[in-house]
Amino acid sequence: AYGQNEPKWGPQHAGTHSFDNNGGHRRLAAHESSVDSRPVVPVPVQWPAAFEPDHLACGPHSAENHVAAVTVTGLGAFVPLGSASGQAVASPFTLEGLLELGMARSVTWGHSGLLVLTGSGKIASCPMHSISTGKVTCTPLSVPPLPGASGAMQAAVVEVEGRLRAAVAGAGSVSLMHLGAGEEGGQIWHTIGSVELPQDSEVASVAATHDKLLVITKDGVAHHWDLVGGLPTSAPATRDIPAAGGRRSWQSACVLPTGKIMRLASSWQRAKGGASTLRSELLL
């Protein structure tokens, strides 16, 4: 089982910000330096008909430069990046077995497939071996629901070397957690640290990898931290600010294996005949 009989998460850190010296977990303030905005570049994508994704997951190195876009109901599309034709053609798929667990709250793509955090706080594993059929069967993991994830807060779960870590956004901060053994047996989620967000931030999505924490706010700004052993290495978040961010509705983001940030957004665009339609976009 995940985290059963595992040692405490992460290595020991030297200095005054150790796990033991800070009341059981580490909290780092969000003193962010001023950063200029930059233009984001749309990635041309041919989406499946009537497909309006809510979440984005970047594939690992083994996924050959793909991202997965997923709706809250489990409809998805794989998007190959760097298409020779210039426009990526998204391949549709369906995640089966999620509805009884709740709507998809976030999706992470690891070496074992997709991990989906659902509206009940339960976590589903969706192996990719049947993806050629267009259907992926998801099964709930035998682990406790993620605390706080069943409400309106944004959160994400990632598997690192067979262990589960999580990041849960609350009022003004993001709690960093791992699944480990409880004092009376079984498994529980332990809070091991946190990072602060700028005042009055509205979080659109949270994403995590083995060495990155990424928070997208509703103005499109990406706040990201390097992680070692599940803990941030420094307090200031690195910010990536999209120019003209207010023209889009920012929904999700993920970190590509190259370290670049891929965003999912939607905007009103004028179609043929003059009518305006809401279209989903990927932006680098």
Buried (B, 14 or more C-beta within 10 A) or exposed (E): EBBEEBEBBBEEBEEEBEBEEEEEBBBBEBEBEEEEBEEBEEBEBEBBEEBBBBBBBBBBEEBEBBBBBBBBEBBBBBBBBEBEEEEBBBBEBBBBBBEEBBBBBBBBBBEEBBBBBBBBBBBBBBEBEBBEEEEBBBEBBEBBBBBBBBEEBBBBBBBBEEBBBBBBBBEBBBBBBBBBBEEEEEBBBBBBBBBBBBEEBEBBBBBBBBBBBBBBBBBBBBBBBEBEBBBBEEBBBBBBBBEEBEEBBBBBBBBBEEEEBBBBBBBEEEEEEEEEEEBBBBBE
